[in-house]
Amino acid sequence: MSITDVILWPGTKICEWMGVDPEADQGLIRSMFNMLVYLVVILTVMWVILG
């Protein structure tokens, strides 16, 4: 498993759970889900640290 696979893992699992092929549109849907996951994680961490 490469670093890229580890970074993209949340989006891949969400796509599989929803029944969508993660590579269907060159991975754009998977990237969107990854962005949402990491946005929530980073904002939560910043809220805890700075709040």
Backbone as CSV, one residue per row, in Angstrom:
resi,resn,N_x,N_y,N_z,CA_x,CA_y,CA_z,C_x,C_y,C_z
1,MET,0.853,-1.176,0.000,0.000,0.000,0.000,0.896,1.235,0.000
2,SER,0.644,2.133,-0.935,1.467,3.333,-1.051,0.855,4.478,-0.248
3,ILE,1.607,5.548,-0.155,1.138,6.738,0.563,-0.136,7.277,-0.083
4,THR,-0.185,7.264,-1.408,-1.365,7.750,-2.121,-2.600,6.948,-1.758
5,ASP,-2.449,5.625,-1.674,-3.586,4.776,-1.297,-4.072,5.086,0.109
6,VAL,-3.160,5.382,1.010,-3.531,5.701,2.387,-4.284,7.030,2.443
7,ILE,-3.812,8.014,1.694,-4.453,9.333,1.686,-5.841,9.266,1.059
8,LEU,-5.992,8.466,0.009,-7.264,8.370,-0.703,-8.209,7.326,-0.119
9,TRP,-7.802,6.632,0.930,-8.601,5.550,1.501,-10.003,5.976,1.945
10,PRO,-10.185,7.112,2.651,-11.550,7.470,3.071,-12.507,7.652,1.891
11,GLY,-12.063,8.343,0.859,-12.909,8.556,-0.308,-13.229,7.271,-1.039
12,THR,-12.248,6.371,-1.095,-12.469,5.081,-1.750,-13.510,4.278,-0.990
13,LYS,-13.424,4.246,0.319,-14.385,3.483,1.121,-15.786,4.079,1.043
14,ILE,-15.889,5.403,1.020,-17.205,6.046,0.892,-17.809,5.706,-0.464
15,CYS,-16.998,5.765,-1.529,-17.491,5.414,-2.865,-17.950,3.966,-2.910
16,GLU,-17.172,3.059,-2.320,-17.562,1.650,-2.300,-18.852,1.460,-1.515
17,TRP,-18.994,2.172,-0.395,-20.207,2.063,0.420,-21.433,2.537,-0.344
18,MET,-21.256,3.590,-1.169,-22.366,4.137,-1.947,-22.596,3.381,-3.255
19,GLY,-21.701,2.467,-3.600,-21.842,1.703,-4.827,-21.373,2.435,-6.065
20,VAL,-20.461,3.393,-5.884,-19.928,4.186,-6.990,-18.504,3.725,-7.254
21,ASP,-18.137,3.610,-8.527,-16.763,3.261,-8.887,-15.861,4.466,-8.615
22,PRO,-14.865,4.338,-7.731,-14.009,5.482,-7.389,-13.202,6.020,-8.565
23,GLU,-12.970,5.209,-9.583,-12.175,5.635,-10.732,-13.034,6.007,-11.935
24,ALA,-14.354,6.054,-11.782,-15.261,6.260,-12.916,-15.013,7.592,-13.623
25,ASP,-14.766,8.641,-12.895,-14.561,9.969,-13.502,-13.162,10.495,-13.183
26,GLN,-12.171,9.648,-13.367,-10.767,9.939,-13.041,-10.581,10.242,-11.555
27,GLY,-11.452,9.726,-10.720,-11.299,9.877,-9.285,-11.810,11.183,-8.721
28,LEU,-12.580,11.956,-9.476,-13.043,13.255,-8.979,-14.036,13.103,-7.826
29,ILE,-14.931,12.125,-7.909,-15.900,11.925,-6.824,-15.172,11.486,-5.560
30,ARG,-14.156,10.620,-5.743,-13.364,10.172,-4.591,-12.611,11.342,-3.977
31,SER,-12.077,12.225,-4.806,-11.367,13.398,-4.301,-12.306,14.338,-3.544
32,MET,-13.541,14.461,-4.023,-14.512,15.317,-3.332,-14.803,14.761,-1.935
33,PHE,-15.010,13.447,-1.844,-15.270,12.844,-0.538,-14.060,12.977,0.376
34,ASN,-12.861,12.815,-0.171,-11.653,13.008,0.640,-11.561,14.436,1.153
35,MET,-11.871,15.409,0.294,-11.830,16.808,0.706,-12.788,17.046,1.867
36,LEU,-14.001,16.504,1.775,-14.979,16.694,2.843,-14.527,16.038,4.142
37,VAL,-13.993,14.831,4.051,-13.522,14.122,5.252,-12.395,14.897,5.913
38,TYR,-11.378,15.270,5.122,-10.232,15.962,5.701,-10.585,17.377,6.166
39,LEU,-11.549,18.023,5.519,-12.008,19.334,5.979,-12.612,19.237,7.370
40,VAL,-13.469,18.265,7.578,-14.093,18.083,8.889,-13.035,17.751,9.939
41,VAL,-12.094,16.875,9.596,-11.051,16.486,10.550,-10.181,17.685,10.917
42,ILE,-9.722,18.439,9.923,-8.837,19.573,10.184,-9.564,20.677,10.951
43,LEU,-10.817,20.966,10.575,-11.557,21.995,11.310,-11.820,21.582,12.754
44,THR,-12.095,20.313,12.991,-12.299,19.821,14.354,-11.024,19.953,15.175
45,VAL,-9.903,19.561,14.585,-8.623,19.674,15.297,-8.305,21.134,15.598
46,MET,-8.523,22.016,14.629,-8.256,23.435,14.876,-9.183,24.001,15.941
47,TRP,-10.439,23.582,15.956,-11.399,24.054,16.945,-10.971,23.618,18.351
48,VAL,-10.488,22.380,18.461,-10.059,21.881,19.768,-8.790,22.597,20.222
49,ILE,-7.846,22.784,19.317,-6.555,23.395,19.685,-6.718,24.890,19.962
50,LEU,-7.434,25.593,19.106,-7.533,27.042,19.236,-8.695,27.509,20.103
51,GLY,-9.638,26.623,20.341,-10.833,27.042,21.091,-10.658,26.829,22.514
